[in-house]
Amino acid sequence: MNRIPIVFITDTNFIIPTAVAITSLLKNKSRKSYYEIYIIKNKISKADEKKIMLFNNKTTKINFITVPSNEFKKLDEFKKNKACASISALLKFKIPDLIPTEDKIIYLDGDILVKKDLKELYSINIKNYYAGVVHDTGHIYWKHEYAYLNKYFNSGVMLLNLKLLRKNNVPKLLIQKKKEISDMNLMDQNVFNLIFQNKVLMIDIKFNFLIMNLLRARNKFNMDQINSLFNSNYKSLKDIEKKSVIIHFSSRDKPWKYTNSFYSKEWFKYFKLSPFKNEILKREKIPLNHNLYCSTYEKSLKTKIKTKLINNFLIYTIFKERGNLKNIYKIIKAYKRIKKLKLFDDKYYLKKYKFNKNTLLPLNHYIYHGYKEGKNPNNKFDTKYYLNKYPDVKQSNQNPLIHYVLYGKTEHRFINKNEEKNSS
């Protein structure tokens, strides 16, 4: 049996996301792994504690650690609308001292889903390092105050060398550094980076994949930059997602807050398997004019993001599909085939139909709006004919051209009435 110590930090506000993270952790673990889970708690109810204890079984043990957080109150100051650390996040500094029986442990934020067993992560040798960490990929396209740190990492997933951290009295150094800096953004992460910088081992992006952040910034980087940073050879974000061990929702549009955010369906699936499955979630849809972008990534959704969405096929697709990765890649695949087969005539569409041509690409318009209005992508493909001829396509609410390039063509379906007549 592979014993793997893991630690979470939670409070009343984050107990449900943490429980869902643990649910995914246990549902995807190997039978050969034994998870020793420590939960550092800051004000959670006895009822919630009792629900968490339901995770206990032959290969999982839950250990609660209660910590008075008075010493952090003065440090827990933040400005409105800033992605700052709470008292619970600042308790990360104390992990080495709070769990003296462990020499090595995996720290996990609660806003994650674990897709695979954690033996591979825990087995990484960090004997001479404070931690095994993953580059914060925002470092590629966002030049912040700490951009000069070559090994700037995300502190949401860390393989910690508790023995070395205790030996060098690092918890005290972390708290002291927090008192010294005036920066209010991502404050626990920046502090960890400043203290750990020369004593970290950079590990694969699959152990802390910030996919939503990367999808938003897709036009600001390329895969060569990702592979250069991680010394990897991933082909695409989809390739990373397929091989990822931990998906991290580090942005503001959390899947427990929104029904149409990235991975919301997957997250909800684990929620319904968790001890909190009967709780009522207050979720809503992400509105277009809602500023979901942290100020560190975009300053104005209305003036910057909207323009990019409607003028770039990929970004507009991501927006319209609400981050649904499966649908996004389906449409991108169809887009490539449409272009290869020359099945969309931009000049024809622009000349024949009226729509907001200054702000929306013709193919974007046809895929999401035009086909519903009976518009055709070229002078041969008959949208109305295809939908009436094949009721399975119509009933599925699929765009007929996308269906044709992905399935209809290989099934020898007709694209207009004349083609049908000539075949007989």
N, C-alpha and C positions, 0 to 999 in steps of 0.2 A: 504494500500500500504506500503510495506517494503522499506524504504529509505536506500540505501547503498552507502556511499561515497567511491570512488575508485580513486587512483592516479597513473598515469604513468609519466615517464620522457623520453623525446625523443629528437632527433636532426635529421638533414637531413639524416644521414646515417642509422638511425634506424626507420624512419617514416613508412616505409612499414611493417616491422615486427610488429610494435606497432599497426598499423591499422588492421592487420590480427588478432592480439590478441583481440582487441576490437570487431571485427566482431564475433569471436567465443564466446566472453563474452555475446554479445547481442543475438546471435542465440540460446544460451542455457540457457537464463534466464527465470525465472518464470514470468508469466503475473502479478503476485502480487508484483513484485519487481520494485522499481524505482532506477535507477543507476545515481548518481551524479558523473560524471567523470571529474576529474581534470587532465590536461595535462601540466606538467611543460616543457616548450620548450626552447631549446637552438639552435638557428639558424635554423629555418625551413622556407620555402618559403610561401608566401601568397597563392599560388596555392594549396600547400599541406594542409595548414590550412583550406582552403575552402572545400577541400575534406573531411577532418576529421569532419567538421561541419555538413556534411550530415548525421551523426549518430544521430543528434538531433531528438527526437520525443516525444510523450506524456509521455513515461516512461524512457527517457534517456536525460540527459543534459550534453553538453560538455562545459567545462570551461578552457580556455587557461590562463596560467600564464607565463609571460615572465620574465626571470631572467638574469641579467648581470653576466657572469661567470668569470669576471676578477680575483676575489679573489682566484679562484681555479687553475689558470694557472700554478703557481709554483708547485702545488701539483700534477699536471697531468704529471708526468714523469714516463716513463716506458721503460723497456728493450724490445728489439725485441723478438718475439715469446713467450712472456709471457702473461698470461691471466690477464691483469691488468684493472683497472677501468678508464673510460674516465671521462671528466669533467661532462658529463651528469649523470654518475653513482654517482659522488661525490655530486651532487645536492641533493641526498637523505638525506644528513645531515641536509639540510635546510627545509625539508618538514613541521615540526611543525610550523615554523615561516612563511612559505610561504602560509599556509592554516590556518589562525588563527580562521576561523569561524567553523572549525570542531574539535571535541574532540577525535574522533576515526575514523580511515580510513584504508582501505586495500591498501597496496602498491603492485604493480605488475611490474615485469620486462616486457620488450616487447617481449622477446623470449619464449613465452608460448602459449598454447592453453587452454582455459577454457571450460570444458566439462559439467559443471552443474551450477545451480544457486548458488550465493555466500552468500545467507542468513545464511546458517549453519556456514560458516566461520566467518561472521561478528557478529553473535550472541554469539560467545565465550566471556566469561567474563574475561577481562584483567584489571579490575579496579586497581589492585595493582601491575601491571606489565608494563614495558615499551612496551612490544610487545608479541604477540603470534607468534611463529616461529616454523619451522620444522628443525629437525636435518639434517645437511649435511651428507648424507649417505656415502660419501667418507671417512668420519671420521672412518668408520668401518675397512677399508682395507688400508688406506693411513695415515701413521704417519708423520704429518707435524709439523711445528714449533709451532703451536697452539694446538697440540694434547692434551696438559694438560688441556684444557678447556673442562670440561665434557658436557657442553651444547653448543658445537660448532654448529652453525646453518647456513643455506643458506639464504642470504639476498635478494634473488630474489622475495620472497613472504613474506610479513610481515603484520600482523594485528597490527597497531600502536596506542598506547595510546598517542595521541598528547597533551592532557591536562596535563598529568603527565610529558611528555618530555619537555614541555614549562616551567612547574613549576620548574623543576630541572635544567633548562638551559642546557639541554643535547646537542642541536645543537652546542653550543660553545665547549662543552667537546669533541664532535666527531671531529671537525675541529682541535682542539688543539692536540688531540691524533694522528691524521694523520700527523701533522707536526713533531711529536716526533719519529715515527717509521720509520725505513729505509727500511722495507719490501716493495717490489714492486708487489708482487703477490696478486691477489684478494683483493686489498687494501681497498675498501670500506667495503667488508665483514669482513675482519679481524678487522677493526676499530670498526664496530658495535658489534662484538663479545667481544672485549676487554672492551667496555663501558657498554654494555647491560648485560653482563654475569650473574649476580645474580638477574636480574630483568626481566627474560623472562619466559613465559609459553610455554612449549614444546607441540606442537599439532600434529595431525595425519599426517603421511606421504602422505596421499591422497591429502592434500592441496598444496603439492609442490613435485611432483614425478619426480625425476631425473632419469628417466628410462634408457636413453642411457648410462649414466655412470655406472649404475648397470649391464646392459647387457654386457658391455665391461669387467667388473671386476667379472663376474659371478663365476669364479673358485677361487675367493679370499674370498668368504663369503658364508654363508648359511642362510636360512630363519629364523632359530632360533636366529641368531644374529640380524636380522632386527626386529623380534618380541620382542626381549629382549630390544632393544634400544627404540622402540616405545610403549612398553607395549601393543602389539597388537596380533592378532592371524591369520594373513594372511597366506594362503596356498602356494602362489607362487607370482612371479612378475606379472603374468597374472591376478591373483586375485586383486592385488593392482591396476593394470592398469584399470581393469573393474570398480573399485569403486572410482577411482581417480577423483578429482574435477579439478585439474590443472596439466597439463603436462608441464614440464619445460625443455627446450633445453639448458642446461647450458654448454654443450660441444662445441667444435669448429665446428663440422660438422652440421651447421645450415640447416634446411630444405629449406630455401630460397636461399641457396648457392649450394645445391646438390640435384639432382633429385632422388637419390637412398639412401639418408640418412633416418634414422628412422623417421617415421611419415611424410615423405615428401609429400605423396599423400594426407593425411588428411590436412596438412597445406595448400597445393595448392588449395584444395577444398574451404577453407575459403578465401584464397587470391582471388579466382574468384568471391566471393560474396562481396568483399570489394570495397570501392571507388577507389582503385588503380588497379582494375582488368585488365585495359587496358595497364598498364605499362609492359615493357619488362624486364623480369628477366634474369640476367646472371647466369644461373645455369649450373653445369656440373656434371659428374659422379665422385664418389669417386674412385680414382685409388688405386691399392694395395700398391704401394710404397709411398703413400702420408701420411705424418705423421699427422694424425688427432687427435692423442692423446695428450692432454696437457702434458707438461713436468712433471707436478705433478703426473700424473698417469703412464705414460710409457716414458722412455727416448729414446727408439729406436724401431720404428716400424719394421724395417728390421731385426734386430737381435733378438728381443724378441717376438713381436706380431705374426709375420709370423709363427714361430715355434709352438706357441700355437694354432694357427688357424688350422694348418694341422695335429696336433697330438691329438686334442680333438674334438670329434664328435659335441658337442654342440657349441663350439666356431666357428668351421669351418662352421657349419650350419648358425649361426648368420651372419658370414662374407659373405657367398654365397648368402644369402637372403637379404643382405644389410639392415638388421635391420627391415625387414617387419615382424611385430609381428604375424600376422595371419598365414603367411607361416611357420614361425619358430615353432609355437606350433603345426601346422598340421604335420610337419615332426617329431617333438619330439613324438607326439602321435603315428605316424606310427612306429617310431623306437621301442617304447615300445612293440607294438603288434608283430613286426617282431621278437623281442627277445623272447617274450612269446611263440610264435608259432614255434620258431626255424626255421624260413624261410630263414635265411642267414647263410651259412656255410663258416666261415672264412678260414678254412683249404683248402676247395675245391677251393675257389676263389683265394687264394694265390698261390696254386700249379698250377692251370690251366691257369691263366692270368698274363701277364706282365704289370706292372705299377710301379711307384716309391714307393715301399713297405716300404722304410725307413722313408718316410715323410707323407704318407697318409694312413689313416685307410681304410681297405677293403670296409666296408659298405659305408663310405663317397664317395669312388671312384665309387662304383656302383650307388649310388643315383644320383650323379651329372655328371658322365662321362661314366661309364661302360654300362649302359643300352642303351646308344646312339650308342655304339660300338657292340651291340648284345650280350654282356656278360650276363651270367646267375648267379643268386645269390646262387643257389644250383643245384644239379643234377636232380631236378624234375621240378622246375619252368622254363618254356621256355619263355624267354623275347620276342623273335621274334614272336613266336606263339601268345602270349597274345596281342601284339600290332596289329598284322594282323587280329586276330579273332575279336577284339573289336576296330573298327575304331574311336569310340568316345574318347577312351583313347589316341590313337595315335594323333588325331587332337588337343587334349587339351594339348599336350606336357607334360603329366604327366609321372612320373616314374611308370612303370607298377606294380612293387611290392608294392609301396606306395598306388596305386589305389586299388590293390587287398585287402590289409589288412584293408583299411578304408571303402571300398565299395564293391569290387568284391566278397569277400568271402560270405558276407551276401546275395548277389545277385546270389549266386551259379554259378559264372563264373568259367570256366575251366582254369587250369594253364599249361596244355600241351595237345597234340593231343591224347595220350593214355587215359587220363582221360575222354576226350570227347567221345572216342569210347566205353569205358567201361560203360558209363552212358546210352547208348542206348540199 
